[in-house]
Amino acid sequence: MSYLTVEKKANIFKEFGGSEKNTGSIEAQVALLTERITGISAHMKQNKKDFASNRGLMKMVGQRKRLLSYLSKTNLSGYRALIEKLGLRK
């Protein structure tokens, strides 16, 4: 599994949160979770019986879903821009 490096996290926060220090913004948190989810999903394709990682993956997906739900209620245009940028919906 490829872990997120400090530089990669800083890039995600800069791109989605506005600055490297803005780690608490909803957009940056969703982008970080999406990056982690894609990495673990690739791991799960090779290791189908890794149930501990699967549980962690499901928890991250649920957390991202809750954050996106909150964002859609508070800032609909930001929500639409974020899912378009991340490519979450088909």
C-alpha positions as CSV (number, residue, x, y, z in Angstrom):
1,M,0.0,0.0,0.0
2,S,1.3,3.4,-0.9
3,Y,1.1,5.8,2.0
4,L,0.6,9.5,1.7
5,T,3.8,11.4,2.0
6,V,4.0,14.8,3.7
7,E,4.5,16.5,0.4
8,K,1.5,14.8,-1.2
9,K,-0.7,15.8,1.8
10,A,0.6,19.4,1.5
11,N,-0.3,19.4,-2.2
12,I,-3.8,18.1,-1.5
13,F,-4.3,20.8,1.2
14,K,-2.9,23.5,-1.0
15,E,-5.1,22.5,-4.0
16,F,-8.4,21.9,-2.2
17,G,-8.0,23.8,1.1
18,G,-6.5,27.0,-0.2
19,S,-3.2,26.7,1.7
20,E,-1.0,24.1,3.2
21,K,-2.1,25.2,6.7
22,N,-5.8,24.9,6.1
23,T,-6.1,21.2,7.0
24,G,-9.6,21.5,8.5
25,S,-11.6,22.6,5.5
26,I,-14.2,20.2,4.3
27,E,-13.0,20.1,0.8
28,A,-9.4,19.3,1.8
29,Q,-10.6,16.5,4.2
30,V,-12.8,15.0,1.4
31,A,-9.9,15.1,-1.0
32,L,-7.5,13.5,1.5
33,L,-10.0,10.7,2.2
34,T,-10.6,10.2,-1.5
35,E,-6.8,9.7,-2.0
36,R,-6.6,7.2,0.9
37,I,-9.7,5.4,-0.4
38,T,-8.2,4.9,-3.9
39,G,-5.0,3.5,-2.4
40,I,-6.8,1.1,-0.1
41,S,-9.1,0.1,-2.9
42,A,-6.2,-0.9,-5.1
43,H,-4.8,-3.0,-2.1
44,M,-8.2,-4.7,-1.7
45,K,-8.3,-5.8,-5.3
46,Q,-5.1,-7.8,-4.7
47,N,-5.9,-9.0,-1.1
48,K,-9.6,-9.9,-1.1
49,K,-9.4,-11.6,2.4
50,D,-7.9,-8.6,4.2
51,F,-10.9,-7.9,6.3
52,A,-9.3,-5.4,8.6
53,S,-8.3,-3.2,5.7
54,N,-11.8,-3.6,4.3
55,R,-13.3,-2.4,7.5
56,G,-11.1,0.6,7.5
57,L,-12.0,1.3,3.9
58,M,-15.7,1.2,4.8
59,K,-15.2,3.6,7.7
60,M,-13.4,6.0,5.4
61,V,-16.1,5.8,2.8
62,G,-18.7,6.5,5.4
63,Q,-16.8,9.5,6.8
64,R,-16.4,10.9,3.3
65,K,-20.1,10.4,2.7
66,R,-21.0,12.3,5.9
67,L,-18.6,15.2,5.0
68,L,-20.1,15.4,1.5
69,S,-23.6,15.4,2.9
70,Y,-22.7,18.3,5.2
71,L,-21.0,20.2,2.4
72,S,-24.1,19.7,0.1
73,K,-26.3,21.2,2.8
74,T,-24.1,24.2,3.5
75,N,-22.5,25.0,0.2
76,L,-24.2,23.4,-2.8
77,S,-22.0,25.1,-5.5
78,G,-18.8,24.1,-3.6
79,Y,-20.1,20.5,-3.3
80,R,-20.8,20.3,-7.0
81,A,-17.4,21.8,-7.9
82,L,-15.7,19.3,-5.5
83,I,-17.3,16.2,-6.8
84,E,-16.6,17.3,-10.4
85,K,-12.9,18.0,-9.6
86,L,-12.5,14.6,-7.7
87,G,-14.6,12.7,-10.3
88,L,-16.7,11.0,-7.6
89,R,-20.0,10.7,-9.5
90,K,-20.6,9.2,-12.8
